[in-house]
Structures are given as C-alpha cells and as structure tokens.
C-alpha cells in the first residue's frame, strides 16, 4: 500500500513541485494539499502518515508541533530554523511521530557540505558565498549556516584571523563561528553555494548549483520514505545517504 502523504504549503513553488513528485512516485500517495488559509485538519481526515512542510519561518514551528502531536511524521524543508528551534522539534517528537529537517534537499548539496567538513581541518581559513532568488525570506541560507556549523565541528579549533579594515560595514559578510558567510539575492537564481578554503599557496573551492527545483525532489522523496524508520529528529540528508554528519 502506498505511503499517504500530505503537503503543507502546497501552492508555493517548492510545495507544488513536491506534490508533483509525490504523485509521480508509485510508492507514495498524495492525499492532502494544504495551502495558506486551508485547515490542517484535512491532513488527518485524509489519513496522511507523513506531512511535508514548505511554508515560511513564521509558520513552520506551529505546523510541525501540530502534526507531531497528532501522530504524523514530518519532513521539513522550510529554512530559517535555529538550533533552539531544532531542540524544540526534537522535544515534540514521540514514538510514531518522527521528524526530518533538511536545509537543502539536493543530493549534491549534502555531498558539498560533507566534503567541506572533511576539508576544514586542513586549511587555515574558509568562507562561504551563497546565492538564491530575490524572494528568499532568510539570509544567510540554512544551507550556509549548516555548512559552517559542520566545518567548525570538524575542525575543532579556531580559524586564522584576516587582517585589514572593513571600510564598508558588512563587506566581509557575517561571522559564523569564524567562517565568513556572504549572501547574494538575485533574480534568475535558484540555489547556489561555494565554499572556498585557503592555505599556504593553495585554495580549494567546493561548489554546488541547483538550476531547477527538480534538483530537490530526490532528497524530498528519500526523506518521506525514510522518516518512519528514524525515531526522533534527523537533521540533514547526510544520515539518510550514509554520509558522515560531523
């Protein structure tokens, strides 16, 4: 029997793409679409076992708690969640109601983050440049912050200092534990990120580009099919792909 899935934020760009991907997968059945203003009760009434949330940072926590309290597994692609938010989500999970939260569902992005974490101990400095469409609601992206966190954990020590004066405030980007993060918001973009690491006489650049939202769908489908077997909270695609997460 196909796994019953409901999508919250079903009328948005990612929500629409997710609905199509679920409908095209023989192992899944799309039983509910919840858009802005629609009652969430439709998820339960339709018999959904997994709810996918692609809404906004202001709505996602309430949606996740509502679903978990009613025994639905949750897959969250909405970005802008803090470490404290993740702790709250983990606290709301229970037997039979698990959560997967990923800042980026592209398989290549998960690999990029893993590669960056592996490289971090071997270089003195690192910076992240991320670019998204002009309507993205948060900056830096969840992917950039997750990348910096993984790199910092892997390195286990501080980064080298950069000399010079910041003559234009903000020109050196934001400081994520010693990793400088620069956010670009431009029309024509989907999701793009470069991690640039520097050492004596060399640099290493790790880059990933999503040129279409279809790039996120394999990861979304993987999370939907995996969440039931992963108690509690799973953060990122790395554990689902068998990649080192730290």
VOPAGU-2260 file (C-alpha; in pm, 1 decimal, decimal comma):
REM VOPAGU-2260
SITE   aa  ch    i         X         Y         Z
SITE  UNK   A    0       0,0       0,0       0,0
SITE  UNK   A    1     144,9     343,1     -91,0
SITE  UNK   A    2     253,3     572,7     190,6
SITE  UNK   A    3      -3,5     850,6     239,1
SITE  UNK   A    4     148,9    1199,9     217,4
SITE  UNK   A    5      14,3    1549,2     274,5
SITE  UNK   A    6     188,4    1872,4     174,7
SITE  UNK   A    7     164,4    2195,8     375,1
SITE  UNK   A    8     242,8    2499,3     163,9
SITE  UNK   A    9     114,7    2310,8    -137,8
SITE  UNK   A   10      58,5    2621,3    -351,6
SITE  UNK   A   11     412,0    2755,9    -319,9
SITE  UNK   A   12     690,6    2679,4    -563,4
SITE  UNK   A   13     850,3    2404,3    -355,8
SITE  UNK   A   14     514,3    2276,5    -237,8
SITE  UNK   A   15     385,1    2249,4    -592,9
SITE  UNK   A   16     697,9    2064,3    -705,5
SITE  UNK   A   17     668,7    1829,4    -407,9
SITE  UNK   A   18     305,2    1748,4    -486,8
SITE  UNK   A   19     400,2    1658,0    -843,2
SITE  UNK   A   20     693,6    1442,2    -730,9
SITE  UNK   A   21     478,8    1254,5    -479,0
SITE  UNK   A   22     207,0    1194,5    -737,3
SITE  UNK   A   23     464,8    1054,4    -979,9
SITE  UNK   A   24     607,6     807,1    -726,6
SITE  UNK   A   25     436,3     467,4    -718,6
SITE  UNK   A   26     537,7     411,6    -354,7
SITE  UNK   A   27     359,6     726,7    -238,1
SITE  UNK   A   28       5,7     866,5    -249,8
SITE  UNK   A   29     -72,5    1236,7    -224,6
SITE  UNK   A   30    -382,3    1252,5      -4,3
SITE  UNK   A   31    -389,9    1617,3     106,2
SITE  UNK   A   32    -279,6    1961,4     -16,7
SITE  UNK   A   33    -283,1    2236,3     245,0
SITE  UNK   A   34    -235,6    2591,8     123,4
SITE  UNK   A   35    -249,6    2923,7     303,7
SITE  UNK   A   36    -582,1    2954,0     482,1
SITE  UNK   A   37    -669,8    2584,6     446,3
SITE  UNK   A   38    -742,5    2388,5     765,3
SITE  UNK   A   39    -469,3    2145,0     866,6
SITE  UNK   A   40    -737,1    1901,2     981,9
SITE  UNK   A   41    -752,3    1784,1     621,6
SITE  UNK   A   42    -422,9    1600,3     675,8
SITE  UNK   A   43    -570,4    1382,6     948,6
SITE  UNK   A   44    -904,8    1339,9     775,7
SITE  UNK   A   45    -728,7    1219,5     459,4
SITE  UNK   A   46    -523,6     966,1     654,3
SITE  UNK   A   47    -181,1    1117,8     587,7
SITE  UNK   A   48     109,1     941,5     759,3
SITE  UNK   A   49     373,4    1195,6     656,8
SITE  UNK   A   50     334,0    1572,1     628,9
SITE  UNK   A   51     582,3    1774,1     425,0
SITE  UNK   A   52     620,7    2139,6     524,8
SITE  UNK   A   53     737,5    2401,6     275,0
SITE  UNK   A   54     589,6    2715,7     428,8
SITE  UNK   A   55     760,3    3011,2     599,8
SITE  UNK   A   56     986,7    3055,1     903,6
SITE  UNK   A   57     697,1    3217,3    1092,4
SITE  UNK   A   58     456,4    2928,2    1033,0
SITE  UNK   A   59     671,1    2616,1    1031,2
SITE  UNK   A   60     710,7    2553,1    1405,5
SITE  UNK   A   61     337,9    2568,0    1471,1
SITE  UNK   A   62     276,6    2332,2    1179,1
SITE  UNK   A   63     540,2    2084,6    1296,7
SITE  UNK   A   64     410,7    2076,4    1653,0
SITE  UNK   A   65      50,6    2037,8    1534,7
SITE  UNK   A   66     144,0    1740,4    1314,6
SITE  UNK   A   67     365,2    1564,0    1568,3
SITE  UNK   A   68     100,8    1599,7    1841,0
SITE  UNK   A   69    -142,0    1418,9    1611,1
SITE  UNK   A   70      96,0    1134,1    1532,7
SITE  UNK   A   71     206,1    1243,2    1184,7
SITE  UNK   A   72     567,6    1214,4    1078,2
SITE  UNK   A   73     704,6    1543,1     943,9
SITE  UNK   A   74     953,5    1631,6     671,0
SITE  UNK   A   75    1057,8    1997,6     688,7
SITE  UNK   A   76    1221,0    2189,8     407,3
SITE  UNK   A   77    1135,5    2537,6     535,6
SITE  UNK   A   78    1457,6    2718,6     625,0
SITE  UNK   A   79    1533,2    2978,9     889,9
SITE  UNK   A   80    1523,7    2736,7    1185,1
SITE  UNK   A   81    1770,4    2797,5    1469,3
SITE  UNK   A   82    1943,1    2540,5    1690,1
SITE  UNK   A   83    1685,3    2624,3    1956,8
SITE  UNK   A   84    1405,4    2555,9    1708,5
SITE  UNK   A   85    1557,0    2215,2    1629,5
SITE  UNK   A   86    1572,9    2135,6    2000,4
SITE  UNK   A   87    1205,3    2220,4    2032,2
SITE  UNK   A   88    1115,2    1999,0    1736,5
SITE  UNK   A   89    1314,7    1711,5    1883,8
SITE  UNK   A   90    1124,8    1756,4    2208,9
SITE  UNK   A   91     792,5    1731,1    2026,3
SITE  UNK   A   92     876,1    1402,1    1855,0
SITE  UNK   A   93     746,8    1080,8    2006,3
SITE  UNK   A   94     713,2     712,2    1917,6
SITE  UNK   A   95     530,3     701,6    1585,8
SITE  UNK   A   96     581,8    1072,6    1514,0
SITE  UNK   A   97     930,8    1149,8    1385,0
SITE  UNK   A   98    1085,1    1445,8    1201,6
SITE  UNK   A   99    1342,0    1502,2     928,3
SITE  UNK   A  100    1458,5    1862,5     887,0
SITE  UNK   A  101    1690,6    1949,4     598,2
SITE  UNK   A  102    1811,0    2296,5     497,7
SITE  UNK   A  103    1866,5    2166,4     144,8
SITE  UNK   A  104    1723,6    1853,0     -17,3
SITE  UNK   A  105    1959,8    1840,8    -316,2
SITE  UNK   A  106    2183,1    1532,1    -304,3
SITE  UNK   A  107    2471,4    1739,2    -439,6
SITE  UNK   A  108    2429,3    1995,7    -163,2
SITE  UNK   A  109    2450,7    1722,5     101,1
SITE  UNK   A  110    2771,5    1599,8     -60,8
SITE  UNK   A  111    2907,9    1955,8     -76,1
SITE  UNK   A  112    2852,1    2000,4     297,3
SITE  UNK   A  113    3013,6    1666,2     373,6
SITE  UNK   A  114    3316,8    1743,9     156,0
SITE  UNK   A  115    3355,3    2087,6     317,3
SITE  UNK   A  116    3354,0    1934,1     664,5
SITE  UNK   A  117    3619,7    1684,0     559,2
SITE  UNK   A  118    3838,7    1961,9     419,7
SITE  UNK   A  119    3801,2    2205,4     710,7
SITE  UNK   A  120    4077,7    2067,5     937,4
SITE  UNK   A  121    4334,5    2103,2     658,8
SITE  UNK   A  122    4300,2    2475,8     579,8
SITE  UNK   A  123    4359,8    2798,5     771,3
SITE  UNK   A  124    4060,8    2998,7     650,5
SITE  UNK   A  125    3721,1    2934,1     494,2
SITE  UNK   A  126    3443,9    3147,5     350,1
SITE  UNK   A  127    3100,7    3065,4     208,7
SITE  UNK   A  128    2927,8    3251,6     -73,5
SITE  UNK   A  129    2563,7    3158,1    -123,0
SITE  UNK   A  130    2325,1    3290,3    -386,9
SITE  UNK   A  131    1947,9    3249,9    -402,8
SITE  UNK   A  132    1649,1    3407,8    -576,8
SITE  UNK   A  133    1546,2    3754,4    -464,9
SITE  UNK   A  134    1228,7    3631,8    -287,6
SITE  UNK   A  135    1405,0    3405,0     -38,9
SITE  UNK   A  136    1291,5    3503,9     310,1
SITE  UNK   A  137    1605,0    3435,0     514,5
SITE  UNK   A  138    1973,7    3521,4     493,2
SITE  UNK   A  139    2212,7    3354,9     528,7
SITE  UNK   A  140    2055,0    3039,8     391,9
SITE  UNK   A  141    2005,5    2738,5     615,7
SITE  UNK   A  142    2248,0    2552,0     390,4
SITE  UNK   A  143    2523,3    2807,9     450,8
SITE  UNK   A  144    2474,4    2804,2     826,6
SITE  UNK   A  145    2463,9    2424,1     835,0
SITE  UNK   A  146    2781,0    2409,5     624,6
SITE  UNK   A  147    2964,3    2645,7     859,8
SITE  UNK   A  148    2848,2    2450,4    1164,9
SITE  UNK   A  149    2968,9    2119,3    1019,0
SITE  UNK   A  150    3302,9    2272,6     924,1
SITE  UNK   A  151    3351,0    2420,7    1269,9
SITE  UNK   A  152    3266,0    2090,0    1438,4
SITE  UNK   A  153    3502,2    1901,1    1209,7
SITE  UNK   A  154    3786,7    2145,7    1260,4
SITE  UNK   A  155    3761,4    2155,5    1638,6
SITE  UNK   A  156    3974,9    2471,1    1658,0
SITE  UNK   A  157    3952,1    2836,3    1561,7
SITE  UNK   A  158    4022,0    2977,7    1218,3
SITE  UNK   A  159    4304,1    3213,9    1128,2
SITE  UNK   A  160    4246,3    3587,3    1152,5
SITE  UNK   A  161    4222,9    3812,9     846,7
SITE  UNK   A  162    4399,3    4147,5     860,5
SITE  UNK   A  163    4262,3    4471,3     722,5
SITE  UNK   A  164    3987,0    4720,9     785,5
SITE  UNK   A  165    3624,1    4672,5     680,8
SITE  UNK   A  166    3571,6    5011,1     516,6
SITE  UNK   A  167    3214,7    4930,7     414,2
SITE  UNK   A  168    3019,8    4770,1     701,5
SITE  UNK   A  169    2908,8    4418,8     608,3
SITE  UNK   A  170    3151,6    4382,5     320,2
SITE  UNK   A  171    3326,5    4091,8     493,6
SITE  UNK   A  172    2998,7    3907,7     540,2
SITE  UNK   A  173    2860,4    3753,0     856,4
SITE  UNK   A  174    3073,2    3560,1    1103,1
SITE  UNK   A  175    2951,6    3203,0    1158,7
SITE  UNK   A  176    3199,4    3076,6    1415,7
SITE  UNK   A  177    3496,0    3206,4    1217,3
SITE  UNK   A  178    3359,5    3115,6     873,7
SITE  UNK   A  179    3259,7    3429,5     683,9
SITE  UNK   A  180    2926,6    3391,7     504,9
SITE  UNK   A  181    2820,9    3614,8     212,9
SITE  UNK   A  182    2461,0    3612,0      87,5
SITE  UNK   A  183    2356,8    3718,6    -263,6
SITE  UNK   A  184    1991,5    3758,6    -363,3
SITE  UNK   A  185    1940,3    3794,4    -737,6
SITE  UNK   A  186    1668,7    3727,2    -998,0
SITE  UNK   A  187    1744,4    3427,2   -1215,6
SITE  UNK   A  188    1891,8    3229,1    -926,3
SITE  UNK   A  189    1760,8    2913,5    -759,3
SITE  UNK   A  190    2015,5    2787,2    -500,7
SITE  UNK   A  191    2392,5    2812,8    -534,9
SITE  UNK   A  192    2680,9    2786,3    -289,0
SITE  UNK   A  193    3059,6    2798,8    -294,6
SITE  UNK   A  194    3282,4    2701,3      -5,1
SITE  UNK   A  195    3632,3    2846,4     -50,8
SITE  UNK   A  196    3909,8    2721,3     176,7
SITE  UNK   A  197    4258,1    2872,2     180,5
SITE  UNK   A  198    4600,7    2759,1     299,6
SITE  UNK   A  199    4964,2    2837,1     215,4
SITE  UNK   A  200    4992,3    2858,9    -161,6
SITE  UNK   A  201    4656,4    2696,9    -242,5
SITE  UNK   A  202    4280,5    2726,5    -230,9
SITE  UNK   A  203    4009,4    2464,7    -255,8
SITE  UNK   A  204    3665,3    2554,5    -392,4
SITE  UNK   A  205    3366,7    2325,2    -341,8
SITE  UNK   A  206    3062,2    2439,7    -536,0
SITE  UNK   A  207    2706,8    2324,6    -585,0
SITE  UNK   A  208    2438,4    2472,5    -811,1
SITE  UNK   A  209    2069,1    2393,1    -824,9
SITE  UNK   A  210    1941,1    2533,8   -1151,4
SITE  UNK   A  211    1589,1    2395,6   -1113,3
SITE  UNK   A  212    1372,1    2296,5    -817,5
SITE  UNK   A  213    1356,2    1943,7    -956,3
SITE  UNK   A  214    1704,0    1900,2    -803,0
SITE  UNK   A  215    1546,2    1893,9    -456,8
SITE  UNK   A  216    1285,7    1627,1    -527,7
SITE  UNK   A  217    1500,8    1309,0    -495,4
SITE  UNK   A  218    1600,8    1422,2    -147,1
SITE  UNK   A  219    1244,5    1512,5     -51,9
SITE  UNK   A  220    1120,9    1170,5    -161,4
SITE  UNK   A  221    1407,6     999,5      22,8
SITE  UNK   A  222    1317,0    1184,8     342,9
SITE  UNK   A  223     947,7    1097,9     308,7
SITE  UNK   A  224    1029,1     729,5     269,7
SITE  UNK   A  225    1289,0     730,1     549,2
SITE  UNK   A  226    1127,2     933,5     827,5
SITE  UNK   A  227     914,5     649,8     965,0
SITE  UNK   A  228    1225,6     440,3    1036,0
SITE  UNK   A  229    1416,6     725,1    1207,1
SITE  UNK   A  230    1289,9     794,5    1561,7
SITE  UNK   A  231    1325,8    1144,5    1699,2
SITE  UNK   A  232    1478,8    1419,5    1489,6
SITE  UNK   A  233    1709,5    1375,2    1191,0
SITE  UNK   A  234    1885,7    1688,6    1064,3
SITE  UNK   A  235    2005,9    1698,4     704,7
SITE  UNK   A  236    2022,4    1437,8     431,7
SITE  UNK   A  237    2367,4    1307,7     528,9
SITE  UNK   A  238    2237,7    1036,0     766,7
SITE  UNK   A  239    1990,5     919,1     500,8
SITE  UNK   A  240    2270,6     893,5     243,7
SITE  UNK   A  241    2517,5     720,1     474,0
SITE  UNK   A  242    2746,7    1025,4     477,7
SITE  UNK   A  243    2943,5    1136,0     786,5
SITE  UNK   A  244    2745,8    1408,9     961,1
SITE  UNK   A  245    3026,6    1553,2    1171,0
